[in-house]
Amino acid sequence: MNEKTLLRTLLGCILALSLSSPVLAAKKMALDGKTFQVVSVDPQKKSGPDVLIFAKGTFHSTGCDQYGFKKAAYKLKKVKGGWSFTAVSKSAKEGVNRWAGMVKSDMTISGTLDWSKKGQKPIHYTFTGSLKK
């Protein structure tokens, strides 16, 4: 490869990285620093409060702390009208929580939680809420 070709390739890579980095940073940071007050509803239609926290690329449900569920990395996707997210949180004794939700541009949140634990049927929850002030 001659010097001109090498230089063009290098400049092309730098340009591609500089154009993609702000997009990736904006995507990753879109929910970081946001805390939502939600109400979860279980299969028996009983409801309870929870707080969902997005910080430094992690998702945390304070309502699941008592069961040993840890913070988990979350994935984010820009969709029409807001952001969709997923996260998988684990507990050594209580299994796995699979979260999926949508945060709309008006900062309302809704979604599902599927809790799977060895020896029991999965439990499906829904949640709705808004940005905590």
N, C-alpha and C positions, 0 to 999 in steps of 0.2 A: 504494500500500500504506500503510495507516495505521500509527501507532506500535505499537499492540498486536500487530498481525499481524507486523510486522517483529521485534519483541521475541520473540514466540513462535517465529518461524522461526529466529532467532539462537540462542535457548536450545535449540531442538531440535537444531540443528547441533552445538552445544557438547556436548550430552548424547550424541549419536551418536558424536562423535569420542572423548569420554572413555571410552565403553564399548568402543569398538573398539580403541583404542590398546593397552591391556594385553594383549589377545588377540594383536594383531599383534606386539607386542614379545616376548611369550612364545613365539610361533611362530618368530620370527626367531632368538631366542636359545636355543632348545631344544638345538641341537647346538653352538653357538658355545662355544669353549673346550675342546672334546672332541677327543682324539687316539686313534685306533684302530690297533692292531697287527693287520695282516691277512696272509693268505697268498693270493696270486693263482695261479690255475691257467690255463695256456694250452691251446690246442687239442691239443697233443701230450701233455697231462697232466703237463707239467713245472710245478713250483710254485716260487714265490719270495716272499720277504717284501716287504712294503710298509708304509708308515705313511700313514694318511689323517688330515688335520688340517682341522677346521672352526674358523674364526676370523674374527670380524668380517664375517660374511656371505659368506665365501669358503671354497672347498674346495681342498685341495692334496694331491696325491699325491707324496711324496718319491721314490718309485720312478720317477716319470716326469720328474724333474728333468734327468736325463742326456740326455733326448731334447728338451729345451727346452719342455716343456709348462708353461704358466703357471697361477697360481692362477685360479680361476673362481668367479663368483657361483653359489651353489647355491639351488635351490628346495626348499621343505620342505612336506610335507603330513601332518597328523595322521591316522593310521589306527589301526584297532583293534590294540592291543598295542604301539604305538610311533609311529615317524615314517618316512615314505618320503621319499627325496631324489633329486634329479637335478642334474647339473652337466655343463657342456660346456667342456672345456679345449682350448686350441689351442697349436700349436707352428708356428713359421714354416717349419720344414723337414720336420716329421714328421706333419703333418695334424691330425686332430681326435680327441679322446677323449670319448666319451659315457658318463657314469657314471649308473647307476641303482641304488638300494639301499634297504635297510630297516635301521633301527636299532630294535631291540626294547627294551621297557622294562627288560630285564635288562642293557642296554648291550652286547648282541652285535650284530654287523653282518654283513650279507651283501648280495651284489648282483652286478652285471655291469658290465663295461667293454667297449665296442665301439670299437676303434681303426680309423679310416679314414684312408687316405693315398692320394693320387693315384698311380695306376700299380700299386696292389696291391689284392688282395682284402681286405675288412675282416676283422679278427681279433677273435674273441669270447673274452673272459676271464670267469671267475667269481672271486669273492673271498669269504672269510669271516674273521671275527676278533672281537676284543673290545676293550673300553676299555683303553687303555694306562695302566699304573699308575706 
